[in-house]
């Protein structure tokens, strides 16, 4: 008979304890996005303030880590489509939410717009956002170019806001855990109070979340928040594994405005974590009442509702956020070319590779998407080039994550050399000129910022506001036009 194998020596108690999984309670925070990303993802950002305020008292009692209520596309949509002052929305929400921190999404040097703004506009905007009620600034850049985030971070810190430095998550040969950790360290050095992993396309897998969150926690020692869209069907699983790896906060939306291209449902994640060491402590009964309210609200926006399949696995192949596909459908319909959608979806990764693998988030998603459509419709790649693509290749949006294909660069901008410095360094101050142009219609300081960001839309809103208050609208509007900077109005 073979000799018995010698017994392994007993492990020291301290070592065994060290290796055993921790059972200490670590409640996870919930940021509810219903009032911003939830309806931006599913209702074209059309929810009005009047549908937010009636439920505010109940939401304020829940005990959320924060509520995302402003930024992203909400500012633009208020002015352009809802005839609302976005600043008044923020003030109303701040008054309604006495207990809960309010959060916004800020696109770095792009603020809440689609281009870089001057430093004086960025500074004034961030100060006013915090002054009017924002507690947490989630700041990101579409290219993960930290230079485009520095100004907003510095001003936000000075204004005593919580700064959440944000990584736009994507997958490519030039992106990975190491690159993301390096970026997080830079954000921490700039004074970020927490780090957010922003997975706008829903492509962060559970296993990748474990690797990334584990390394981020080791590297920066800051709270880690994970924001993911449900588009691919993985986000809830990804959240659970991220939490087990050390994530401190997750983003969810109330169930009537969750799933699809929105976030996982708040109630589902609260129930999933209930009774575990990650128990959120939130009341499912109260959440159920709030969900009933939003069921009725969603029904009032049926004309904008993008309800359909809750899962689109195409995103795993093309990394295209749901909003981009909607835009493609709209653009192709206008050209009677909807049958070319499969070709456009295949062209997007090729354009993205040509341009150095930018993450597909506003505004780079529009830049890449528009060029992909043009390439397909023209029947020849880069036969027609969008002006935004030219600006991108020139470096005017920031430093591409990877190298732009030299042959494509030559095709687009010839022998011109892209800039290598921070793009905003070339933008002259804009606040004084904006104030001069809008002075006849201005009622408060924030009006100047609305106009500096979206001149035509803000001006139209201010004119209609004046008309509503005076009753002799056309004459006063015409007088205001004459007093404004000559030549601004189109004939």
C-alpha positions in Angstrom: 0.0 0.0 0.0 1.3 3.5 -0.7 2.4 5.5 2.2 -0.1 8.0 3.6 0.4 11.5 2.5 1.6 13.7 5.3 -1.0 16.0 6.7 -0.5 19.7 5.8 0.6 21.9 8.7 -2.3 23.9 10.2 -2.5 27.4 8.9 -1.8 30.1 11.4 -5.1 31.6 12.7 -4.2 35.1 11.6 -3.4 34.0 8.0 -6.7 32.0 7.8 -8.6 35.0 9.1 -6.9 37.3 6.6 -7.9 35.1 3.7 -11.5 34.5 4.7 -14.0 36.8 3.1 -15.0 39.8 5.2 -18.5 39.7 6.8 -18.4 43.2 8.0 -21.3 45.3 7.0 -20.6 47.6 4.0 -23.9 49.3 3.0 -24.0 50.3 -0.7 -25.2 53.7 -1.7 -27.8 54.3 -4.4 -27.8 57.2 -6.8 -31.2 57.4 -8.4 -31.1 58.7 -12.0 -34.9 58.9 -12.7 -35.0 62.6 -12.9 -32.1 62.9 -15.4 -30.6 59.8 -17.1 -33.7 57.7 -16.7 -35.9 59.9 -18.8 -33.0 61.1 -21.0 -32.5 57.4 -22.0 -36.2 56.4 -22.4 -38.2 59.6 -23.0 -35.9 61.8 -25.1 -35.3 63.9 -21.9 -38.8 65.3 -22.1 -39.9 65.0 -18.5 -41.1 68.4 -17.3 -40.4 69.9 -13.9 -44.1 69.8 -13.1 -44.0 66.0 -13.2 -41.0 65.9 -10.8 -42.1 68.1 -8.0 -45.2 66.1 -6.8 -43.1 63.1 -5.9 -40.1 65.0 -4.5 -41.2 64.7 -0.8 -41.4 60.9 -1.0 -38.1 60.6 -2.9 -36.5 62.8 -0.4 -37.5 60.4 2.4 -35.9 57.4 0.8 -32.3 58.0 1.9 -30.6 57.9 -1.5 -26.9 58.6 -1.6 -27.8 61.2 -4.2 -30.3 62.1 -6.9 -29.1 62.9 -10.4 -31.4 65.7 -11.5 -29.5 68.0 -13.8 -26.9 68.2 -16.6 -26.5 65.9 -19.5 -29.1 66.8 -22.1 -31.6 68.3 -19.6 -30.3 71.9 -20.0 -30.6 72.0 -23.7 -34.0 70.2 -23.8 -35.5 72.6 -21.2 -34.7 75.6 -23.5 -35.3 74.0 -26.8 -38.4 71.8 -26.3 -40.0 72.3 -22.9 -40.1 76.1 -22.7 -38.5 75.8 -19.2 -35.7 77.7 -17.6 -33.2 75.0 -16.6 -31.9 77.2 -13.7 -35.5 77.5 -12.4 -35.8 73.7 -12.5 -32.6 73.4 -10.4 -33.8 75.9 -7.9 -37.2 74.3 -7.6 -35.7 70.8 -7.1 -33.2 72.2 -4.5 -36.1 73.7 -2.6 -38.1 70.4 -2.8 -35.2 68.1 -1.7 -34.2 69.2 1.7 -32.4 66.0 2.8 -30.9 64.5 -0.3 -27.8 65.5 -2.2 -28.3 66.6 -5.7 -26.0 65.6 -8.5 -25.4 66.7 -12.1 -23.5 65.4 -15.1 -21.0 67.9 -16.5 -19.1 67.3 -19.8 -15.9 69.0 -18.6 -15.0 71.9 -20.9 -18.2 71.2 -22.9 -20.3 71.8 -19.7 -23.8 70.8 -20.8 -23.2 71.5 -24.5 -21.5 69.9 -27.4 -18.3 72.0 -27.9 -15.6 73.5 -25.8 -16.5 76.8 -24.0 -14.1 79.5 -22.8 -12.6 79.2 -19.4 -14.6 82.2 -18.1 -17.9 80.6 -19.1 -16.8 77.3 -17.5 -15.9 79.1 -14.3 -19.1 81.1 -14.1 -21.3 78.0 -15.0 -19.8 75.7 -12.3 -20.1 78.4 -9.6 -23.7 79.0 -10.5 -24.5 75.3 -10.7 -23.2 74.8 -7.1 -24.7 78.1 -5.9 -28.2 77.1 -7.2 -28.1 73.7 -5.5 -25.8 71.1 -7.0 -23.8 69.1 -4.3 -22.0 66.6 -6.5 -20.4 67.3 -9.9 -19.8 64.2 -12.0 -17.2 65.5 -14.4 -16.1 63.6 -17.5 -14.5 64.2 -20.9 -15.5 62.3 -24.0 -11.9 61.5 -24.9 -10.8 60.9 -21.3 -8.5 63.8 -21.8 -8.0 65.1 -18.2 -6.8 68.5 -19.5 -10.4 69.1 -20.6 -11.6 68.4 -17.0 -9.1 70.4 -15.1 -10.8 73.8 -15.1 -14.2 72.5 -14.0 -12.6 70.4 -11.3 -10.6 73.3 -9.9 -13.6 75.7 -9.9 -15.9 73.0 -8.3 -13.4 72.3 -5.6 -13.2 76.0 -4.8 -17.0 76.1 -4.7 -16.9 73.3 -2.1 -18.8 70.8 -4.3 -18.0 67.1 -4.2 -16.0 66.3 -7.3 -16.5 63.0 -8.9 -13.8 62.4 -11.5 -15.2 60.2 -14.2 -13.8 57.6 -16.5 -15.7 57.1 -19.8 -15.5 53.3 -20.0 -14.8 51.7 -23.4 -13.0 48.8 -24.9 -10.2 49.1 -27.5 -6.6 48.2 -28.0 -5.6 51.4 -26.3 -8.0 51.1 -23.3 -7.8 48.7 -20.4 -7.4 48.5 -16.7 -4.0 50.1 -16.7 -5.1 53.1 -18.7 -8.2 53.6 -16.5 -6.1 53.3 -13.3 -3.6 55.9 -14.6 -6.5 58.3 -15.4 -8.0 57.7 -11.9 -4.7 58.6 -10.3 -4.5 61.8 -12.3 -8.1 62.7 -11.2 -7.2 62.0 -7.6 -4.1 64.2 -7.9 -6.4 67.0 -9.1 -8.5 66.7 -6.0 -11.4 64.3 -7.0 -13.4 63.2 -4.0 -14.6 60.0 -5.7 -14.2 58.1 -9.0 -17.0 57.1 -11.3 -16.8 54.4 -13.9 -19.3 55.6 -16.6 -20.3 52.7 -18.8 -22.6 54.6 -21.3 -23.0 51.7 -23.7 -23.6 48.9 -21.2 -20.5 46.9 -22.2 -18.8 46.5 -18.9 -18.9 42.8 -18.1 -19.2 41.5 -14.6 -15.6 40.0 -14.7 -14.2 43.2 -16.1 -15.9 45.2 -13.4 -14.2 43.0 -10.8 -10.8 43.6 -12.3 -11.3 47.3 -12.7 -12.9 48.1 -9.4 -10.3 46.0 -7.5 -7.4 47.9 -9.1 -9.0 51.3 -8.7 -9.6 50.7 -5.0 -6.0 49.7 -4.6 -4.6 52.6 -6.6 -6.6 55.6 -5.4 -8.3 54.7 -2.1 -11.3 56.8 -3.0 -15.0 55.8 -3.1 -15.8 54.2 -6.4 -19.2 54.6 -8.1 -20.4 52.6 -11.1 -22.8 53.9 -13.7 -23.9 51.4 -16.3 -26.8 51.2 -18.9 -28.8 48.1 -19.2 -28.6 48.0 -23.0 -26.8 44.7 -23.3 -28.6 43.1 -20.3 -25.5 42.8 -18.1 -25.7 45.9 -15.9 -27.4 44.4 -12.9 -24.9 41.5 -12.8 -22.1 43.9 -13.4 -23.2 46.0 -10.4 -23.3 43.0 -8.1 -19.8 41.9 -9.0 -18.6 45.5 -8.8 -20.0 45.8 -5.3 -18.4 42.5 -4.2 -15.1 43.9 -5.6 -15.4 47.1 -3.5 -17.7 49.5 -5.3 -19.3 51.9 -2.9 -22.2 53.4 -4.9 -24.3 52.3 -8.0 -26.6 54.2 -10.3 -30.2 53.0 -10.7 -33.5 54.3 -11.9 -37.0 53.7 -10.6 -38.4 50.6 -12.4 -40.9 52.5 -14.7 -37.9 54.4 -16.2 -35.3 51.6 -15.9 -33.9 48.9 -18.1 -33.6 49.3 -21.9 -31.0 51.9 -22.5 -31.5 53.3 -18.9 -30.0 51.9 -15.7 -31.0 48.8 -13.7 -34.1 49.2 -11.5 -33.7 50.8 -8.1 -36.1 48.4 -6.4 -34.5 45.4 -8.0 -31.0 46.3 -6.7 -32.3 47.2 -3.3 -34.1 43.9 -3.0 -31.0 42.0 -4.3 -28.8 43.5 -1.7 -31.3 43.3 1.2 -30.2 41.0 4.0 -26.6 41.0 2.8 -23.6 42.9 4.1 -24.2 45.4 1.3 -27.9 46.1 2.4 -28.8 49.6 1.3 -31.3 50.1 4.1 -33.8 51.6 1.7 -37.5 50.9 2.2 -39.0 48.8 -0.6 -42.5 49.8 0.4 -41.7 53.5 -0.1 -39.9 52.8 -3.4 -43.0 50.9 -4.6 -45.2 54.0 -4.0 -42.7 56.1 -6.0 -42.6 53.6 -8.8 -46.4 53.7 -9.1 -46.2 57.5 -9.5 -43.7 57.2 -12.3 -45.7 54.5 -14.1 -48.4 57.2 -14.7 -45.8 59.8 -15.6 -44.3 57.6 -18.3 -47.7 57.2 -19.9 -47.9 60.9 -20.4 -44.8 60.9 -22.6 -45.8 58.1 -25.0 -44.9 60.1 -28.1 -41.3 60.2 -27.0 -41.1 56.7 -25.5 -38.5 54.4 -27.0 -40.0 51.3 -25.4 -39.1 48.1 -27.1 -36.8 45.2 -26.5 -35.1 45.7 -23.2 -31.9 44.1 -24.5 -29.8 44.9 -27.6 -26.8 42.7 -27.9 -25.6 44.6 -30.9 -24.0 47.0 -28.5 -21.5 44.3 -27.5 -20.3 44.1 -31.1 -20.4 47.8 -32.1 -20.3 49.6 -28.7 -23.0 51.9 -29.9 -25.2 53.4 -27.1 -28.9 53.1 -27.6 -29.3 56.8 -28.3 -26.9 56.6 -31.3 -29.0 53.9 -32.9 -32.1 56.0 -32.6 -30.2 58.9 -34.3 -29.1 56.6 -37.1 -32.7 55.5 -37.7 -33.9 59.1 -37.8 -31.1 60.2 -40.2 -31.5 57.3 -42.5 -35.3 57.7 -42.6 -34.8 61.2 -43.8 -32.7 60.0 -46.7 -35.0 57.1 -47.5 -32.1 54.8 -46.7 -33.2 52.9 -43.6 -32.2 49.6 -45.3 -28.6 50.8 -44.9 -28.7 50.7 -41.1 -26.8 47.3 -40.9 -24.0 48.9 -43.0 -23.9 51.9 -40.8 -23.6 49.8 -37.7 -20.7 47.9 -39.2 -19.0 51.2 -40.3 -19.0 52.7 -36.8 -16.2 50.5 -35.4 -14.1 51.2 -38.6 -14.5 55.0 -38.2 -13.8 54.7 -34.5 -10.6 52.8 -35.2 -9.6 55.4 -37.9 -10.0 58.2 -35.3 -8.0 56.6 -32.6 -10.7 54.8 -30.7 -12.6 57.6 -29.0 -15.2 56.4 -26.4 -18.7 56.7 -27.8 -20.2 59.3 -25.5 -21.4 62.9 -26.2 -20.1 64.5 -28.3 -17.7 61.9 -29.8 -20.6 59.5 -30.4 -22.2 62.1 -32.7 -18.9 62.8 -34.4 -18.2 59.1 -35.2 -21.9 58.3 -35.9 -22.3 61.2 -38.4 -19.2 60.2 -40.3 -20.3 56.6 -40.4 -23.6 57.6 -42.0 -21.9 59.8 -44.5 -19.4 57.1 -45.5 -22.3 54.7 -46.2 -24.6 57.1 -48.0 -21.8 58.5 -50.2 -20.7 55.0 -51.2 -17.1 56.1 -50.6 -15.4 56.5 -47.2 -14.5 60.1 -46.3 -15.7 61.4 -49.7 -17.6 63.9 -47.6 -16.3 64.8 -44.1 -18.4 66.4 -41.4 -17.0 69.7 -40.0 -16.9 68.2 -36.5 -14.7 65.3 -37.7 -12.3 67.8 -39.2 -12.2 69.7 -35.9 -11.6 66.4 -34.1 -8.7 65.4 -36.3 -7.2 68.9 -35.8 -7.2 68.2 -32.0 -9.9 70.7 -31.2 -11.8 68.3 -29.0 -8.7 67.1 -27.2 -6.1 64.4 -27.5 -7.4 61.2 -29.1 -6.9 58.1 -26.9 -5.0 56.3 -29.8 -3.3 57.5 -32.9 -5.5 58.8 -35.8 -4.7 56.7 -38.9 -2.2 58.9 -40.8 -3.8 58.2 -44.2 -7.2 59.2 -42.9 -5.8 62.3 -41.2 -4.2 63.3 -44.6 -7.5 62.7 -46.3 -9.3 64.9 -43.8 -6.9 67.8 -43.0 -4.1 67.4 -45.6 -0.7 68.3 -44.2 -2.0 70.3 -41.4 -0.6 69.3 -38.0 -3.1 68.8 -35.1 -2.7 71.0 -32.0 -1.0 69.3 -29.0 -2.0 71.8 -26.3 -5.3 72.0 -24.4 -7.9 73.2 -26.9 -9.5 75.7 -24.6 -6.2 77.6 -24.4 -7.1 79.0 -27.9 -10.7 80.1 -27.0 -11.0 83.8 -26.0 -13.2 84.8 -23.1 -16.9 84.8 -24.0 -18.9 86.0 -21.0 -18.7 89.8 -21.6 -19.7 89.5 -25.2 -22.6 87.2 -24.4 -23.8 89.6 -21.7 -23.6 92.5 -24.2 -25.6 90.6 -26.9 -28.4 89.4 -24.6 -28.6 92.4 -22.3 -32.0 93.7 -23.6 -33.6 90.3 -22.8 -31.7 89.5 -19.6 -33.5 89.1 -16.3 -30.8 87.4 -14.1 -27.1 86.5 -14.3 -27.9 82.9 -15.2 -29.5 84.1 -18.5 -26.0 85.1 -19.7 -24.8 81.6 -19.2 -27.8 80.0 -20.9 -27.1 82.3 -23.9 -23.4 81.7 -23.9 -24.1 77.9 -24.2 -27.0 77.8 -26.6 -27.4 81.3 -28.2 -30.3 80.7 -30.7 -32.4 78.5 -28.3 -31.8 80.8 -25.3 -32.7 83.9 -27.2 -35.9 82.3 -28.5 -36.8 81.3 -24.9 -36.1 84.8 -23.6 -38.2 86.4 -26.3 -41.1 84.2 -25.5 -40.7 84.8 -21.8 -40.8 88.6 -22.5 -43.8 88.1 -24.7 -45.7 86.2 -22.1 -45.0 88.8 -19.5 -45.9 91.9 -21.5 -48.8 91.1 -23.8 -47.4 93.5 -26.4 -45.0 90.8 -27.4 -44.0 91.5 -31.0 -43.2 95.2 -30.6 -41.0 94.6 -27.6 -39.3 91.6 -29.2 -38.5 93.7 -32.2 -37.1 96.5 -30.1 -34.9 94.0 -28.2 -33.7 92.6 -31.5 -32.6 96.1 -32.7 -30.8 96.8 -29.4 -28.9 93.5 -29.6 -25.7 93.1 -31.5 -26.3 94.0 -35.2 -26.2 91.1 -37.6 -26.8 88.3 -35.1 -30.3 87.5 -36.3 -30.6 85.8 -39.6 -32.6 87.6 -42.2 
